[in-house]
Amino acid sequence: MQHVPQQVVYPDHQNSDGFKLKFDYHDKQHALKFFLVGDFERFLEPSDEDCDPDAKTRIIDEHKISGFCCHRVTDLLQ
């Protein structure tokens, strides 16, 4: 009983504005000149390693990177 009870409130299905994600406190943001968004593409490749028979887990597949992309987002002139 140390904390007050909480209640989950779901968006009203009659109000379409209730389904939009919005942020109202813009004065609390940190100004950034730019930011980077990165994405890696990879595939699973079967592992060739011999696992320790006493281990509780074993490696089946490994992630192999096949490509990546980095996108700069900014309001500055190029």
GIJOZI-V379676 format. One record per residue. N is the residue number from 0. RES is the residue in one letter. PSI is psi in whole degrees, 0 to 359 (NA if undefined). NEAR is the number of other C-alpha atoms within 12 Angstrom. Layout:
# GIJOZI-V379676
N/RES/PSI/NEAR + N/RES/PSI/NEAR
This chain:
# GIJOZI-V379676
0/M/16/5 + 1/Q/326/4 + 2/H/151/5 + 3/V/152/6 + 4/P/151/7 + 5/Q/156/7 + 6/Q/134/6 + 7/V/129/6 + 8/V/119/8 + 9/Y/155/10 + 10/P/148/13 + 11/D/123/11 + 12/H/347/11 + 13/Q/338/9 + 14/N/112/10 + 15/S/337/10 + 16/D/340/11 + 17/G/345/13 + 18/F/358/12 + 19/K/134/11 + 20/L/125/9 + 21/K/158/9 + 22/F/120/9 + 23/D/339/8 + 24/Y/67/8 + 25/H/337/9 + 26/D/346/8 + 27/K/1/8 + 28/Q/154/9 + 29/H/129/10 + 30/A/129/11 + 31/L/136/12 + 32/K/328/12 + 33/F/165/15 + 34/F/159/15 + 35/L/139/13 + 36/V/123/13 + 37/G/151/13 + 38/D/133/13 + 39/F/138/15 + 40/E/135/14 + 41/R/166/14 + 42/F/161/13 + 43/L/133/14 + 44/E/135/15 + 45/P/140/14 + 46/S/142/14 + 47/D/354/11 + 48/E/140/13 + 49/D/126/12 + 50/C/155/13 + 51/D/123/10 + 52/P/339/10 + 53/D/354/8 + 54/A/149/9 + 55/K/343/8 + 56/T/160/9 + 57/R/149/16 + 58/I/124/18 + 59/I/311/14 + 60/D/158/13 + 61/E/146/15 + 62/H/124/16 + 63/K/125/15 + 64/I/131/14 + 65/S/346/13 + 66/G/165/13 + 67/F/164/13 + 68/C/144/14 + 69/C/125/13 + 70/H/129/13 + 71/R/130/15 + 72/V/123/15 + 73/T/158/14 + 74/D/354/11 + 75/L/153/10 + 76/L/146/7 + 77/Q/NA/7
